[in-house]
Amino acid sequence: MLWFFPLKKLKKHFKFVFFGIVLVLGLLAAYLESTATATGNPHIRNPVLLMKVQSDQQHREENEEPHTAQWKNLEQRWSPEFRGQANLHIFEDWCGSSVEQLRKNLHFPLYPHKRTTVRKLAVAPRWTDYGLRIFGYIHPYKEGEFQFAVASDDNSEFWLSRNEKPEELQLLAFVGKRGREWTAPGEFGKYRSQISQPVLLSMKRYYFEVLHKQDGGGTDHVEVAVSIQ
């Protein structure tokens, strides 16, 4: 009688006992998973990637130009077969008319919707709600002081490096910052910011970029002109 009574009670409340066992196992599994996360299990968390993201964020906070910060240690390879051409990357279906809004595009700058090349720094595709990134190398044919100018509808920026490294880019000329500025095609004198100060260049490669943003209206275009003193 002493052994029979507890066994009978156990059979009667079997469902409650089973539920309790499942609950305990679930809590144990949750505890093991949280422990694995805290110790850096690569399937749960990538501490190296986390450190890189934190480092990039800290790098941006040190008053560095947001555009140049994106190109730290990014190698740009040059090939003779592309002499006389520049890369053209197109970012589609993105509203806004300022270059800053282009930078907010999740695809910018490394994952454009289309990639192609151009033979001159003048583009007028007649599209709407898009952004452009034109980049490559400038090879001056002689040493001297050069001036660059940009015209566009809507905003645009011309960046030039002191050498062939993207991380040395400097903003030389631009059309607007707020998205409300624009020029007619070839109109290089509407804003003082369109024309750069003279830059001394020698006969070597210099990395450059042109950024352009167009909204849903106007005559979309962007051109870069250059003169030597």
Sequence and secondary structure as in RCSB ss.txt:
>XXXX:A:sequence
MLWFFPLKKLKKHFKFVFFGIVLVLGLLAAYLESTATATGNPHIRNPVLLMKVQSDQQHREENEEPHTAQWKNLE
QRWSPEFRGQANLHIFEDWCGSSVEQLRKNLHFPLYPHKRTTVRKLAVAPRWTDYGLRIFGYIHPYKEGEFQFAV
ASDDNSEFWLSRNEKPEELQLLAFVGKRGREWTAPGEFGKYRSQISQPVLLSMKRYYFEVLHKQDGGGTDHVEVA
VSIQ
>XXXX:A:secstr
 TTHHHHHHHHHTHHHHHHHHHHHHHHHHHHHHHHHHHTT TTT  HHHHHHHHHHHHHHTTT  HHHHTTTT  
    GGGTT EEEEEE S   SSHHHHHTSTTTTT  SEEEEESSSEE    SSEEEEEEEEE  SS EEEEEEE
EEES EEEEEESSS GGGEEEEEEE SSS     TT  SSSGGGB   EEE SS EEEEEEEEE SSS  EEEEE
EEE 
